[in-house]
Amino acid sequence: MLKKVLVIIDIQNDITKNYKEIIDNINQSIDWAKENNIHVVYIRHENLSNGTRTFKPNTHGAELAPDLKIVSNNIFTKYKGNALSSEEFADFIEKNQIHDFYIAGADAAACVKSTCYNLCKANYRVSVLSDCITSYDKRKIDEMLCYYKNKGCEIISLSSLQNNN
């Protein structure tokens, strides 16, 4: 049987807008993953571009949010939107023979979108936890859920996931 992973994307101090509304669900998804022997991975964004104010390396803003439950040392840094651009994360996937991904995090219209697109493109099975994602512009979430589905992702709520196991 192929292994599974819950991927938490960019729940960092600089994501101050809207993540508080989903943090309880994300933490419950982490509990679900641990109870079901599923890897939990945290993806951190660091912005190396000059002139930007967010996700600067070695700053408080780039750290994982303090109310995010940390249950593993599987914390990987990316410098682009797509989590697969992190060589360490890609190595983790290969080493652990992971094929099924559950996605939670921010931003639904940016990093989550890019990661889901590229995971599907690489023929992985991707499930987006609809009540564990947010965006700077929450009006785009429904549009993004349709986008994910059209790209081949399964859309599932946390409660449905919990009830299926």
Secondary structure, 3 states (H helix, E strand, C coil): CCEEEEEEECCECCCCCCHHHCHHHHHHHHHHHHHCCCEEEEEEECCCCCCCCCCCCCCHHHCECCCCCCCCCCEEEECCCCHHHCHHHHHHHHHCCEEEEEEEECCCCCHHHHHHHHHHHCCCEEEEEEEEECCCCHHHHHHHHHHHHHHCCEEECHHHHHHHC
